[in-house]
Amino acid sequence: MARPMTPAQWRAQMQKWKVPHAFVDGWEGNGRPAYTGPFNDVVGILVHHTGSWAQSAAYLLFLFFSGRSDLPGPLCQAATNAKGITYIGATGRANHAGKGSVAVFDLIRQDAMPLTREVTPGPDSVDGNARFYGNEVMFDGSSPMTDAQYACLVLWCAAVCDFHGWDGRSIGGHGEWTRSKWDPGETDMARLRRDVNARLADGPPGTLKPTTPVVTAPPATGSSQPTTPTAPEGILGMTQYQNGTPRPSAQRQRVGVKQKARLKVTADTQARSGVHQIVRAVPGQLVDLEVTLDVYDLRKGEDVRARIVLVEYAPGKAGRVVYAFDQVQEFGKGRGRDSFKVTQIDRCGKKPPTGGSLEYQLELTNHSSTTVQVGHITARALFSEES
């Protein structure tokens, strides 16, 4: 019996194979209720497409948690986005495969899916949700995956196959499983199986080479040196720095009604115009950012919205937001203090102006009817660049 991977095993395999990835909050133990069917003996992987190029955090929550009214989440264990990052959002049974062909089930279970052609499925008769991991690749299926997306999918499949002692012939497409589906679209599944086998033969890729970090804050001792890198929890195999001490409540920042403000996150002396960066952005660098904050005086049912923004500084000019990521909305619970987290993964595709810089910063918009205060902000950044 091949038991599904535990959270610790998922972490280890993603690190071993250097898969660019992130764990979605609530992923450990996430799955369909036991009464919907088992998930205790896995035999392979099914690859899907989402049917659109939607890439937002809200869409990830749909895939891993809410689902549809007629098909509750999670809808997969993993999802690979266009930038080449795989999100792990469930460890249990997911509504991704449905019923499919017993002949294809046997081929996958026996590591016997063909390497030179795709398979035409027979009648639907076997519950695939009980026996397969599912990866929803976030693309429309009518056009090819991005190169980064395909490469990450191959790595993720190799990591899973390596753990279970499978090879690429344990991978099928949803359209090979059931006649009612055609995903993952125009992707050549025979080629994918060959590419996974080639990756397995080569072994895990080389280690990620950390870039020279820009320190987000000095440690509590007041030293100008960075804090000691700690074992990362986000994209594994990356270098982590974080501001070791939250900004105390005495340093709360006020945000007025309907006001939008870029917040002071760290005590970084390189901050511009009183706005403190989370971390500098480096072109081509993969960054996994996380900021936690407390909001005070937010009335019950009213909301604030926070997001990470990419800000450009040119010599002699004020900072200009050149890209704003998805917002996280927090509703007041009437307790006087509300705590929440903002996360973002990005591979910076923009170059700074000559003599200038790019910075990731935290922006908060107050949609409530009263002024709120923000305090106890902590930030961490995982960042690296492939060698």
C-alpha positions in Angstrom: 0.0 0.0 0.0 1.4 3.4 -1.0 0.2 5.8 1.7 -0.1 9.5 0.7 2.7 11.7 1.7 2.6 13.4 5.1 3.2 17.1 5.5 6.8 16.5 6.6 7.4 14.3 3.6 5.9 16.9 1.2 8.3 19.4 2.7 11.3 17.1 2.4 10.5 16.2 -1.3 10.0 19.8 -2.3 13.3 20.6 -0.8 15.2 17.6 -2.2 14.0 18.4 -5.7 14.3 22.2 -5.4 10.7 22.6 -6.6 9.8 26.4 -6.5 6.7 26.1 -4.2 4.7 27.5 -1.4 2.4 25.9 1.2 -1.0 27.5 1.3 -2.3 28.3 4.8 -4.4 25.5 6.1 -2.9 22.9 3.7 -1.9 20.3 6.4 -4.7 17.8 6.8 -6.9 19.6 4.2 -9.1 17.2 2.2 -12.6 15.9 1.6 -14.4 14.5 4.7 -13.9 10.8 5.3 -17.5 9.9 4.5 -16.9 11.0 0.8 -14.4 8.2 0.3 -10.9 7.0 1.2 -7.5 8.4 0.3 -5.1 6.0 1.8 -3.5 4.1 -1.1 -2.2 6.2 -4.0 -1.0 4.8 -7.3 -0.1 7.8 -9.4 -0.7 11.4 -10.6 -3.3 13.0 -12.8 -2.5 16.3 -14.5 -5.2 18.9 -15.2 -5.7 22.4 -16.4 -7.8 25.0 -14.7 -9.2 26.2 -18.0 -8.1 29.8 -17.6 -5.0 31.9 -16.9 -6.4 33.1 -13.5 -3.5 33.3 -11.1 -4.8 35.2 -8.1 -4.7 34.3 -4.4 -8.5 34.2 -4.5 -8.4 31.6 -7.2 -6.1 29.5 -5.1 -8.5 29.6 -2.3 -11.2 28.5 -4.7 -9.1 25.5 -5.8 -8.0 24.4 -2.3 -11.0 25.3 -0.1 -14.3 26.7 -1.4 -14.6 24.9 -4.8 -18.0 25.1 -6.5 -21.5 24.5 -5.1 -21.7 21.2 -7.0 -18.0 20.3 -6.5 -16.6 21.3 -3.1 -12.9 21.9 -2.5 -10.2 20.9 -2.4 -10.2 20.4 -6.1 -6.5 19.2 -6.1 -3.5 18.7 -3.9 -1.3 21.1 -5.9 -1.5 23.9 -8.5 1.3 25.2 -10.7 1.1 28.8 -11.8 2.4 30.6 -14.9 5.5 31.9 -13.1 6.6 28.4 -12.3 5.6 28.0 -8.7 3.6 25.1 -7.4 1.3 25.7 -4.5 0.6 22.8 -2.1 -2.9 23.2 -0.7 -4.1 19.8 0.5 -2.8 16.5 1.8 -6.0 14.5 1.7 -8.6 13.4 -0.8 -9.5 16.0 -3.4 -12.3 16.4 -6.0 -10.1 16.3 -9.1 -10.3 13.0 -10.9 -13.8 11.7 -10.6 -14.6 8.3 -12.1 -12.5 7.0 -15.0 -11.3 4.0 -17.0 -10.2 0.8 -15.1 -7.8 0.0 -18.0 -6.0 3.4 -17.5 -6.0 2.8 -13.7 -4.2 -0.5 -14.2 -1.7 1.2 -16.6 -0.9 3.9 -14.1 -0.8 1.5 -11.1 1.7 -0.7 -13.0 4.0 2.1 -14.1 2.9 1.3 -17.7 1.5 4.4 -19.3 3.1 4.7 -22.8 6.0 7.0 -23.4 5.3 7.4 -27.2 1.6 8.1 -27.3 -1.4 9.2 -25.3 -4.1 6.8 -24.1 -7.8 6.7 -25.1 -9.8 5.9 -22.0 -12.6 3.3 -21.7 -15.9 3.7 -19.8 -15.9 5.4 -16.4 -15.9 2.9 -13.6 -13.2 3.6 -11.0 -13.0 6.3 -8.3 -9.8 8.3 -9.2 -10.1 10.7 -6.2 -9.2 7.9 -3.9 -6.1 6.8 -5.7 -4.4 9.8 -7.5 -2.7 13.0 -6.6 -3.9 15.9 -8.7 -2.1 19.0 -10.0 -4.3 21.7 -11.5 -1.9 23.6 -13.9 -3.1 27.2 -14.0 -3.5 27.8 -17.7 -6.3 27.7 -20.3 -5.3 24.4 -22.1 -5.8 26.0 -25.5 -2.3 27.5 -25.5 0.9 26.0 -24.2 2.0 26.2 -20.6 4.8 28.8 -20.0 8.3 27.4 -20.0 8.6 28.0 -16.3 5.3 26.4 -15.6 6.1 23.2 -17.5 9.6 23.0 -15.9 8.1 23.3 -12.5 5.4 20.7 -13.2 8.1 18.2 -14.3 10.0 18.9 -11.1 6.9 18.4 -9.0 6.0 15.2 -10.7 9.6 13.9 -10.3 9.5 14.7 -6.6 6.3 12.8 -6.1 7.4 9.9 -8.2 10.8 9.7 -6.5 9.1 9.4 -3.1 6.9 6.5 -4.1 9.4 4.7 -6.3 7.3 5.5 -9.4 8.5 6.9 -12.8 6.9 9.0 -15.5 4.7 6.1 -16.6 2.6 6.6 -13.4 1.4 9.9 -14.7 -1.8 10.5 -16.7 -3.7 13.4 -18.1 -7.3 13.9 -17.0 -8.3 13.4 -20.7 -6.6 10.0 -20.7 -8.5 9.1 -17.5 -12.1 9.9 -18.7 -13.8 10.6 -22.1 -15.6 13.5 -20.5 -12.4 15.7 -20.1 -9.7 16.9 -22.4 -7.2 18.4 -19.9 -4.4 19.3 -19.7 -5.4 20.7 -23.1 -2.7 20.7 -25.8 0.0 19.3 -23.5 1.6 16.2 -24.9 1.3 13.7 -22.0 3.7 11.2 -23.6 6.3 13.9 -23.7 5.6 14.9 -20.1 6.2 11.3 -19.0 9.5 11.2 -20.9 10.6 14.5 -19.5 9.8 13.3 -15.9 11.8 10.1 -16.5 14.7 12.2 -17.8 14.6 14.4 -14.7 14.5 11.3 -12.5 17.5 9.9 -14.3 19.4 13.1 -13.8 18.4 13.3 -10.1 17.6 16.5 -8.2 18.8 19.8 -9.8 21.7 21.7 -8.3 21.1 23.8 -5.2 19.7 27.3 -5.5 22.4 29.9 -5.2 21.4 32.7 -2.9 21.9 36.2 -4.1 23.5 38.9 -1.9 20.7 39.8 0.5 19.4 43.2 1.3 18.7 42.9 5.1 15.2 43.8 6.1 16.2 44.9 9.6 19.1 44.7 12.1 18.8 42.1 14.9 17.6 43.1 18.3 21.1 43.7 19.5 21.4 46.7 17.2 24.1 45.2 15.1 24.2 46.3 11.5 24.7 42.6 10.4 21.8 40.5 9.2 20.1 38.0 11.4 21.1 34.4 11.1 19.2 32.7 8.3 16.7 30.2 9.7 15.2 27.1 8.2 12.6 28.4 5.7 9.0 27.2 5.6 7.9 28.8 2.4 9.9 28.0 -0.8 12.4 25.6 0.6 16.1 25.7 -0.4 16.1 29.5 -0.2 17.9 32.0 2.1 15.7 33.6 4.8 16.1 36.9 6.6 13.6 38.4 8.9 13.2 41.3 11.3 13.6 39.6 14.6 11.6 42.0 16.7 8.0 43.2 15.9 7.4 46.9 15.8 6.1 47.5 19.3 2.6 48.8 19.9 4.0 52.2 21.0 5.0 52.6 17.3 1.5 52.1 15.9 0.8 53.8 12.6 -2.5 55.5 12.1 -4.5 55.1 8.8 -7.4 57.4 8.4 -10.9 56.6 7.0 -10.6 55.7 3.3 -6.9 56.4 3.4 -4.3 54.3 1.6 -0.9 54.1 3.2 2.4 52.4 2.6 3.5 51.2 6.1 6.8 51.2 7.9 7.6 47.6 8.1 11.2 47.5 9.5 13.8 49.8 10.9 15.8 49.7 7.7 18.0 52.7 7.3 17.7 52.5 3.5 14.0 53.3 3.6 12.8 56.2 1.4 10.5 59.0 2.4 9.6 57.3 5.7 8.3 54.2 4.0 10.2 51.1 5.1 10.8 48.3 2.6 10.2 44.6 3.2 13.1 43.8 1.0 14.8 45.1 -2.2 13.6 43.5 -5.4 16.3 42.0 -7.7 15.5 41.3 -11.4 15.0 37.5 -11.9 15.0 36.8 -8.2 12.4 34.5 -6.8 11.0 36.0 -3.6 8.6 34.6 -1.0 7.3 37.4 1.2 5.3 37.2 4.4 4.1 40.1 6.6 2.0 39.7 9.8 0.4 42.7 11.4 -2.1 43.7 14.0 -4.9 46.2 13.3 -6.5 48.1 16.2 -9.9 49.8 16.5 -11.4 48.0 13.5 -15.1 47.8 14.1 -16.9 44.5 13.8 -17.9 43.7 10.2 -15.9 46.6 8.8 -12.7 45.9 6.8 -9.2 46.9 5.9 -7.3 45.6 2.9 -3.6 45.0 2.6 -1.3 44.0 -0.2 2.3 44.0 -1.2 3.3 46.4 -3.9 6.4 46.8 -6.0 7.7 50.4 -5.7 10.3 52.0 -8.1 12.7 54.7 -6.9 14.5 56.8 -9.5 17.2 59.3 -8.5 15.6 62.5 -7.1 12.0 61.2 -7.4 9.5 59.9 -4.9 8.6 56.2 -4.9 6.1 55.1 -7.6 4.0 51.9 -7.4 4.7 50.0 -10.6 2.8 46.8 -9.6 0.2 46.0 -7.0 -0.5 42.4 -6.0 -3.8 40.9 -4.8 -5.3 42.4 -1.7 -6.0 40.5 1.5 -9.3 41.6 3.1 -9.6 41.5 6.9 -13.0 42.0 8.6 -13.1 43.3 12.2 -14.2 40.8 14.8 -15.0 43.4 17.5 -12.2 42.4 19.8 -10.1 45.6 19.6 -7.3 43.9 17.8 -7.3 41.9 14.6 -4.3 40.0 13.4 -3.7 38.8 9.9 -1.1 37.9 7.3 -0.2 39.0 3.8 1.9 36.7 1.6 3.2 37.0 -1.9 5.5 35.0 -4.2 7.1 36.8 -7.2 9.9 36.5 -9.6 10.7 40.1 -10.3 10.6 40.8 -14.1 11.3 44.5 -14.0 14.6 46.3 -13.9 15.2 49.3 -11.7 15.9 52.7 -13.3 19.6 53.7 -13.6 20.8 54.7 -10.2 17.5 53.7 -8.6 16.0 50.7 -7.0 12.9 48.5 -6.7 11.4 47.6 -3.3 8.6 45.4 -2.1 6.5 47.4 0.4 3.2 46.8 2.4 0.2 48.9 1.5 -3.0 49.1 3.6 -6.3 50.7 2.7 -8.8 51.5 5.4 -12.3 50.8 4.2 -13.8 51.2 7.7 -15.7 54.2 9.1 -13.0 55.0 11.7 -9.3 55.6 11.9 -7.4 52.4 12.6 -3.9 51.8 14.0 -1.4 49.2 12.8 1.3 47.7 15.0 3.4 44.6 15.7 4.4 44.2 12.1 6.9 41.4 11.4 8.2 40.6 7.9 10.3 37.8 6.5 11.6 37.2 3.0 12.9 34.1 1.4 14.8 34.8 -1.8 17.1 33.1 -4.1 18.3 32.9 -7.7 18.8 29.7 -9.6 22.4 28.9 -10.4 
